[in-house]
Amino acid sequence: MQYRFLASLFVLLPCLLASPAVAHPEDVEPAAQQLTQAPAAAETALIKNARQLVFGGKRSGEGYFSADGTRMIFQSEREPNNPFYQMYVLDFEAGETQRVSPGVGKTTCGWIHPNGQTLMYSSTHADPASVQLQRDEIAFRASGQTRRYSWDYDPQYEIYVADAQGKNPVNITQTMGYDAEGAYSPDGKRIVFASNREAYQRKLTPEEQTVFERDKAYFMDIYTMNADGSDVRRLTTTPGYDGGPFYSADGKKIVWRRFSEGGETAEIFTMNVDGSDQKQITRMGVLSWAPFFHPSGDYVIFGSNRQGFQNFELYIVDSHGQKEPVRVTYTEGFDSLPTFSPDGTQLSWTSNRTTDHSSHIFLGDWDDAEARRLLGLPRVKGSTPEVAHISASQVPTHPEIHADDLRRHVTYLASPELEGRLTGSAGERKATTYLASEFQRMGLLPAGDKSYIQAFAFQAGASVDATSKLGSLRLDQDWRPLAFSGTGTIPSSEVVFAGYGIVA
C-alpha cells in the first residue's frame, strides 16, 4: 500500500477530540440551541473544507469580501464597554483585524468600496444617547433578565463613508429614519440600501401609525443613491419589509428579500437596477432571506427556515426562479447570511455551529460545478467538479504564533469531517491536502520530488497464523505475537534471546 506524507517543515498540532424574531434578517441570531448532530455528509456536496473564520468576540456576522478578495468587512460584538455590534476589517494576507467604526453606538451592514480605498457602514454613533444606551444594555444583561432577540430599527442609523482605516467618517444620508443594509455597485458609483424614511417624511394615517408602532420595518423599501449620497431614488413601494439588497457582479440586477405585510413569510426577489422587472424567484412560503448572487449571476444563495422555525439552512435557486431551490447546509441551528468571494470559489456565511452555539463567520470551498448540476444549469467552461485547494487569500494567519490560528487548524483537523484521519482513509487525504495547502500558502518550499505530497510504503496490517504456538498457552487468549514480530520457529528452550527489537 502506498501512503503520502508531507515533505516540508511543520509544527505538529495536538490531536484533540474535538426562533429569532426576524426583524432585521441581516443579523438574526436565534436563541442558543443544543446541536444534536454533526454536519451531514450531504453538506459536503457543495461546501468543502468548512471551517470557522472569525473567533474573536461574543459573536460575529455579515462578512463581505473586498473586490480583490484580500479583505473582509464584518460586524462583531467584542468591545468591552459596548454590547452592540461594531465594524471590523479582516486582512487575509496580514492576518490582522482592525476596527473601522467609531466604537460608540450601534453599527451594522459594512461594505468595502471596489477601489479598496474607502468603506461604508451604518451607525448610530452620532446619537447623543448612544453612550447611555450602551450602559443601559450592559446593566440589563448583567441583571440576568432575558428578552426575545429582535433587531432594533433605530431611526438614528445613518450610512457613513470613511477611509480604508475607518477614519474621517462622513454621514451621506442625513435623513431621519433607519438607513442601512447598503452595498456598493460593482463600479462603485451607486449604493443600494434599505430605509423606512417614508414613515418619518409624511403624515401617516391612524391605521398606518398603528402598524408603524408595532412594526418599524413595515415601511422599509429599497433605495439607490450616488456614492456621495446624492440622487436618491426609491425602487420599491410594496407594503411590508423590502430589504437586504445586493447588486449582481455585472451591475445589472439587484436581489433582495420581500416580507409579507404581516412579516410571517419572506421570499427572494430580483429586479433591474432602475427598479423595473421585479420578479419573485422563490415560493417557499416560509422565511427566505439574506440572498446573494453568485458572481456568474446564474443563481442566488439565501437562508431559509423551511426545515423548522429556528433551523435556518442555506439554499440556492436559479436567478430566474424556474428551478426548485436546492438545499446546501444540513446542520441543525442557524446557517444564513451567505456571501461569495469575488471569484466564486469560496463561500462565507454566519453559523452557530460553534462549540458554545454562538454565531460566527465560517468559510468553505464552493463547488460551482455541482451547484450547476443540481440546479440544471449549463456548466461554465473551465469549471471543475471540486475545489481541492485552499485559497491563500482566504485563510488568514498572524505573522507570529497565535492561538486563533492554532485553534482554527486543530478545529478542522479534529472535525468529524476528517473521521479520525486513519492512515489511508478519505479523512486522512483531506487532512494531507489541507496541510499541503497551508505549507504552500506560507511559502514553504517542497522537498524530495518538489511536491508537498510524496509517497512511501507502509504496513497497513498483519495477521496471525492460526498454527502459531507457544507451549501450552492459548493463542489470542493467553498470548498474542506483536504485529511487527518476525515469522519463524525456535527450538524449545528455557531462555531464548529474541534480539533487541530493532531492525536497522
N, C-alpha and C positions, 0 to 999 in steps of 0.2 A: 504494500500500500504506500502511496506517496502522500506526504504531508507537506504543508507550506509553513515557512517561518518568515519572520520579518527581519530583513537584513539591514539593520541600522541601529543607532543608539536610541534608547528609550528608557523611560522611568517605569518600573513595574508598578502597576496600580493594584491595591489590595483587592482581593476577590470578596466583595461584600454581598451578603444576602440582601440581597437588596428587596320653588317657582317664583322665579323672580317676578317682581312687579314690573312688567315690561313697559316702562315709561320712556326710557331712553335706551333702546336696544344696543347702542354702541357700547354701553357699559353695564349691561345686565349681569349681575352677579348672584346666582341662586344661593339659597341657604346651603351651608356646608352639608355634603351628603357622604354617607358611608358607601364607598365604591365596593361593589360585590364581585367584580370580575376584572381581569386584566384585559387589555385591548384584544379584541378578537382577531383571528388570523385574517379575516376578510378586510380589515382595515389596511393591511399592508399591500392590498391590491393597487391602491392609488398613492399611498404615502409610505415611503421607505425611510428608514433611519430616523424615526420621530424622536425628538429629544427636547428637553426643556432649554429654552434660550435665555430667559431672564429669571434670576433667582432673588435678587435684592428686593427689599421692601415687603410690606404686608401683602401686596398684590400688584399686578401689572396687567396691561391690556392695550388693545388697539395699536398694534405695531405696524407702521407703514414704511416701506423701503424708500430710500432716495432713488432718483432716476438712474444713477450709476450703480446702484446695488451695494455701495460701500458703507451705508449708514442706515439706521432705522430710528424713527422718532416714535416714542410711545409714552404712555402715561402710567404713573405708578404712585402708590401711597408709601412714602419712605422718609418724609421729613419729620423729625422728632416733635416739632411744635405745630405741625399742620396735618390734620387727619384726612384731608382731601387730596385728590389727585394733583400732581404737578407733572410737568412735561420734561422728558429726558431724550437725549440722543445717544444711541449706542454706535460707536465707531467699530466696525467689524475688523478692520485692519489693525488698529491700535489696541483693540480690546478694552476700550475705556468708555465709561458712561458719564455724561455731563448733563446737569440740569440746565434747561434753557428757558424756563419760565421764572417769574419773579420770586416764587416761593411763598407767596401770600395769596389767600383766596383759593378758589376752585379753578382748575384748568382741565381742558379736555380737547380732543379732536385736533391733533397736530398734523402738519404736512410739511415736507421739505420742498422748496421751490426747485423746479427742474434744473436751474442753473447752479444749485448747490450753495448759493451764497446767502440766501435768506430762508426763513421758515415762518410758518403760520400756526397759530393755535387760538383757542377761545379761552378767555379768562375773566374772572370777576375781581382781579386784584385791585382795580381802581375803586371798588365799592368801599366807602368809609367804614362799613360794618363788617368787613372781611375778617379782621383780627378777632373781633368779638364772636363772630360765628364759629371761628375755629375753636375758641375757648369753650363755647357752649357745647360743641360737638365732642370735644375731649372729655368734658365733665359728664356728658350723657353716657358715653361709652364706659367711663370709669365707674358709673353708678351701677352697672350690671344690667341696666334696662336694655331691652331689645325692641326693634321695630322692623316691620317688613321692608325689605330693600326696595327703594324706588329712586328713579333719577330726579334730581331737582332742576326744574326748568327755571332757574334763577334769571329774572329779567335783566340782571346786571352782566350777564355773559356778553362779551363783545369779542370780535375777531381782531387779533393783533398780528402784525408782521414785524419781525425782528431780524437781526443779522444771524449768521450761522451759529454764533455762540449764545443767541438769545438776548443779546444786549440791544438797548435802544428800541424797545417795543413801541409800535405806533398803532393806535386804535383806528381801524379803517371802516368800521360800521357805524359807530356813534349814534345808535338808534335804540330807544327803549324796547326791551323785549329780548327773548332768548335768541342770540345769533351764534350758531356753532355748526359743527359737522361739516366743516369746509374742506375742500380739496382743490388743488390747482389743476388746470387743464394741462395736457402734455406739453404745450408750447409755453406755458407759464403766463399767458396773457389774461386768462379769466379764472375766476374762482366760483365754484358751485357750493352752495351752503343751504342750511335749513334755518327757518326763522318763524316765530309766531308774532312778529312785529305788527301784523294787521290788527290784532286784538288790542294793541296799545295806540294805534293810529286813528281809529274811528270809534264812534259811539256804538257799543253793542246793544242789541235788543235785549229785553229782560230774559228771554229764553236763552240767547247766546251767552249772556253774562252768567246764568246759572250753570251752563255747560262749562264755561271757561273756569269758573271757580272750582269745579270738580276735576277738570282735565285741562291743564295748561297746554297739552300737546294737540288739542283739537284743532287749533288754528295754525298748526305748523305746515308750512309749504316750502317748496324748493325755489330758490332764487339763484341768479348768477350776477356777477359784477366783475368789473375790471380788477386787475391785481392790486390797484391802489384804492379800491373801494368805490370808484365812480361807476356810472352807468348801471345801476341796479335794475334788474329785470325779474319779474315774477313768472315762474314757469308752470306752477300747478295751482289750482283753485278748488280742488275737491275737498269737501268737509272731511275732517279726520286728519290723522298724522301722516304727512309725507316727509320722509327724512332719510338720512344716511346716503346721500348721493355721491357717486364717483363717475369720472369720465372713463370711457374706453381708451385703450392705448393709442388709437388713431385720432382721438379727439372728436369723433363724430356722434357718439352716443353718450347718454347718461343712464346709469342704472340706479334704482332706489327702491325703498320698500314703502308700501302704502297700507296703513292700518284702516280697518273698518271704522265707521263713525263711533261705534261704542268701544273700539280698541280690543275687541275679543279676538280678532284674527288679523293677519297681515299677509300680503302677497308681494311678489317681486315684479317690478315694472321696469321698462326701458322707454326712452324717448330720444328724439333728436335734441341736439344742444340748444335749439331755439324753442323747445317745448312741444314741438309737433310730433305726430305719430306716437302718442303714448300707448304703450302696449303691455298688457299683463302677460307674463310668461310662466307664472306658477298658479295652480289652482288646487292647493293642498288643504285649504280650509282650516289651517292652524296658524301658529305664529311663525312665519317665514320672513327673515330679515337679514340685515348685515350682508347685502350682496356685493360682489366684487368681480369685475371682468377678468378672465384670463387674458394675458397680453395679446393673444391671437384674435380676441373679440368673438370667438366662436361659441364660447359657453361662459356661464356665470357660476360662481360658487357662493353659497349662502348657508346660514344656520336656520334650523327648523326644529320645533318640538313635536314633530309628527309621532315620535316614539313615546311621548308622555310629557305632561305639563312641565316638569322640571328637567327633562332629559333632552337637552339640545344637541343635535348632531349636525355635521356638515353634509350638504348635498350639492350636486351640480346639475345644471339644466342647460340645454342649448339656448342660444341667445334669442331664438325666435319662439321658444316655448312650445315647440312641436313634439318634443320627446318627453317621456315620463322622467321626472327627476331621479337621479341615481344617488343612493346613499354613499357617503365617503367614510365617515368615522363610526365606530361601534363601541365606544367607551362610555359607560354609564356616567351621567353627570352633565357638565357644561362644556360644549365644544362649539365655538362660534367666532365671529369677528375675523373671518379669514382674509388674507391678502396674498397675492402672488408676488414673487420677486420680478424685476423688470424683464428677465429672460424667460420667465415662466417655469423654471426648473425647481424652484423652491416654494413651499407653502408655509406661511406663518399664520398662526391662529391662537386664540385665547382659550385655555382649558383649565379645569380644576381637577385634572387627573394627577395632581401632585400628592405627595405623601400626607400632607395635612389638609388637602382639599381646598387650598387657597388657589385663586385663579392667577395664572401667569402665562406668559407668551411661550409658545412652542414653535419648533421649526422642523420641517421634514422635506425630503426629496419628493418632488411631484412627478408622477408618471403621466405625461400628457398623452402618449400613445394609447395607454389603457383607458384613459378618460374618454378619448375619442371613440374607441371601440365600444365602450359601454353605452355611449350616447348615440351611436350610429353615425358619427361624423367622419368625413374623409380624413385620412392621416396627412400630416404635413410632411413634405419632403425633408428627409434628413432626421426625422424624429426617431427615437429609439424606444423599444418596449420597456426599458428600465433605466433609471438614473442610478448608476452604481458608484458614483463619486460623491464626495462631499466638497462642495464649493468652498474654496479658500476664502472668498469674500463674504461667506455667510456664517462662518464659525469663528466667533471672536475669542481671543485669549489675551491674557495680560502678558506684558513683557517679562514679568517676574513670576515665580511660582505663586499661584493664587488659589485659595480654597474654592472659589466659584468654578475655576477651570477643572480642578480635580473632581469636584462634585459632579460636574456635567459628564466627564468621561466615565467615572465609576457608575453613575446612574444608568448610562446607556449600556456599558459592558455587563452590568449586573441585572439588566432588564429582562423580563420574561421573553421578549422577542429573541434574545440570543440563546435561550433554552439551556443555559449552563455552559455553553461553549465547549462541549465534549469534542475531543480531538477528532477531526474529520467530519464533524456534523455541519449542518447548514448554519447553525448559530455560530460555530467557530469560524466559518468562512466569512460571515458578516463582520465578526469582530476583527478578523485579519484585514478585511477591506477598509474598515473604519480606521484602524491604526496606521495602515499604509497611507491612507489619505491624510491623516494627521501629520505623518512624517513629511510628506510632500508639501503640505501647507506650511510647515515650519521651516522648510528649506533644507532639510537634512538630505545628504547625498546617499543614494542607494549603493549597496556594496555587492560583492560577488559578480553576478552576471548583469549588473547595472539595473536590477529590478528590486523593488521593495519586497517582493514576494518571491521566495525561492523554494525549491522542492527538495525534500530529503526523505529517505525511507525510515519507517519506524515500525515497531512491532505492535500491532493492534490488539493482539490477544494470544493466549496459549491454552491448550487443552491438556488434560492429564490422561495418560494412557491407563485404561482400566486394569491392566495387568501389573501396574506398579505395586510393589510390596515392600514393607519394612517390618520384617519379623512377623509377629502375630498381631501387629497393630492394624486397625481397620481404616482403609483409605477413606478420606473425607469425613471420618468421624474422630479418629484418634490422631491422625496426621494428614498433612497435605503438602506436596512439594511446592515451592515458590515458583512463580511464573517464569523467573529467569534461570531456573535450575537447568543443568545440562541433562542429556539423555544418556543412559548407560547403566552398567551393573557394577557392583562392587562385591568382593568376597565377604563372607560372614566374618565379622571380627568384633572384638570388644570396643576398640577405639579406632576411628578412621580419620585421617587428615583429609579435610574437604577443601583445602585451599583457602585463599584469603577473600574470596568473594569478589575479586576484581579481575576483569579481563582487559588488558591494555593492548 
